[in-house]
Amino acid sequence: MSIETILGELRGIKGYKGSGLMDFTGELLISDTTDDSIDFELASATFNDIFRGAHEASGKVGLQQTTEMVLSTPNGIIIMLCSGVRAEPHLHLIAVLEKDGNQALAKMTMNKLVPKFLKELA
């Protein structure tokens, strides 16, 4: 199964606007959008920096590294998921939903996709 096929599993979620897979450095490995205004090439490094900052900050307060982060805005939801800081490769998966998108299903689906990505990219 290709990483494109795996990422495509998010497309059926209500409110889906786009998704992307990054390595730990923020390099975008693949992206998919249904909204031309989303530029993952531009945004991936910034979102990755935010997520890495959350990794560090949550560790500093004794909670271990961040595994999931949700950002809510007036116009949508951004969900980020980590493969695990010790996973090889260490990946960050991001999904963008409309404000009324199915956040619960997106999170469940993303959690199912991470092991598939790890298997394909190992």
C-alpha positions as CSV (number, residue, x, y, z in Angstrom):
1,M,0.0,0.0,0.0
2,S,1.4,3.4,-0.9
3,I,1.6,6.4,1.4
4,E,-0.7,8.2,-1.0
5,T,-3.4,5.5,-0.6
6,I,-3.0,5.6,3.2
7,L,-3.4,9.4,3.4
8,G,-6.4,9.1,1.1
9,E,-8.3,7.3,3.8
10,L,-8.9,10.7,5.5
11,R,-10.8,12.1,2.5
12,G,-14.2,10.6,3.5
13,I,-14.3,12.4,6.8
14,K,-17.0,15.0,7.1
15,G,-15.4,18.5,6.8
16,Y,-12.1,17.2,5.4
17,K,-10.1,20.0,3.8
18,G,-6.6,18.5,3.7
19,S,-3.9,16.4,5.3
20,G,-0.2,16.0,5.2
21,L,2.6,13.8,6.5
22,M,5.9,15.3,7.7
23,D,9.1,13.9,9.1
24,F,10.4,15.2,12.5
25,T,12.3,18.1,10.8
26,G,9.1,19.4,9.2
27,E,9.9,18.1,5.7
28,L,6.6,17.5,4.0
29,L,6.6,13.9,2.6
30,I,3.1,14.0,1.1
31,S,0.0,16.1,1.2
32,D,-3.6,16.1,-0.1
33,T,-6.1,18.9,-0.2
34,T,-9.7,19.5,-1.4
35,D,-9.2,23.2,-0.8
36,D,-6.7,25.1,-3.1
37,S,-6.2,27.8,-0.4
38,I,-4.3,25.3,1.8
39,D,-0.6,25.3,1.1
40,F,1.0,22.5,3.1
41,E,4.4,23.3,1.6
42,L,4.3,26.7,3.2
43,A,2.5,25.7,6.5
44,S,4.1,22.3,7.3
45,A,7.3,23.6,8.7
46,T,5.5,26.2,10.9
47,F,3.0,23.6,12.3
48,N,5.8,21.2,12.8
49,D,7.7,23.8,14.9
50,I,4.6,24.3,17.0
51,F,4.3,20.6,17.5
52,R,7.9,20.1,18.4
53,G,7.6,23.0,20.8
54,A,4.7,21.2,22.5
55,H,6.8,18.1,22.6
56,E,9.5,20.0,24.6
57,A,7.2,22.0,26.8
58,S,5.0,19.0,27.8
59,G,8.2,17.1,28.7
60,K,9.4,19.9,30.8
61,V,6.3,19.9,33.0
62,G,6.6,16.1,33.5
63,L,3.9,15.0,31.1
64,Q,6.2,13.4,28.5
65,Q,6.1,14.4,24.9
66,T,3.0,15.5,23.1
67,T,1.3,12.8,21.1
68,E,-1.7,14.8,19.8
69,M,-2.6,18.5,19.4
70,V,-5.8,20.2,18.3
71,L,-5.9,23.8,17.2
72,S,-9.4,25.3,16.9
73,T,-10.0,28.5,14.9
74,P,-13.2,30.3,13.9
75,N,-13.0,28.7,10.5
76,G,-11.7,25.2,11.1
77,I,-9.8,22.6,13.1
78,I,-6.2,21.5,12.8
79,I,-5.3,18.1,14.3
80,M,-1.7,16.9,14.6
81,L,-0.6,13.5,15.7
82,C,2.8,12.1,16.4
83,S,4.0,8.6,15.6
84,G,5.9,8.6,18.9
85,V,9.2,10.3,19.7
86,R,11.0,6.9,19.7
87,A,9.3,5.6,16.5
88,E,11.4,5.1,13.4
89,P,10.7,7.1,11.5
90,H,9.4,9.8,13.8
91,L,6.4,11.3,11.8
92,H,3.9,14.0,12.3
93,L,0.5,13.7,10.6
94,I,-1.7,16.8,10.2
95,A,-5.4,17.1,9.1
96,V,-7.4,20.2,8.5
97,L,-11.1,20.2,8.8
98,E,-13.9,22.7,8.4
99,K,-15.2,24.1,11.7
100,D,-18.0,21.5,11.8
101,G,-15.9,18.6,10.6
102,N,-16.0,15.3,12.4
103,Q,-13.0,15.7,14.7
104,A,-13.6,12.4,16.6
105,L,-13.6,10.3,13.4
106,A,-10.5,12.2,12.1
107,K,-8.6,11.5,15.3
108,M,-9.6,7.8,15.3
109,T,-8.7,7.4,11.6
110,M,-5.3,9.2,12.1
111,N,-4.4,6.9,14.9
112,K,-5.1,3.9,12.6
113,L,-3.1,5.4,9.8
114,V,0.1,6.1,11.8
115,P,1.1,2.4,12.1
116,K,0.5,2.0,8.3
117,F,2.8,4.9,7.5
118,L,5.5,3.5,9.8
119,K,5.3,0.1,8.1
120,E,5.5,1.7,4.6
121,L,8.4,4.0,5.5
122,A,10.5,1.7,7.7
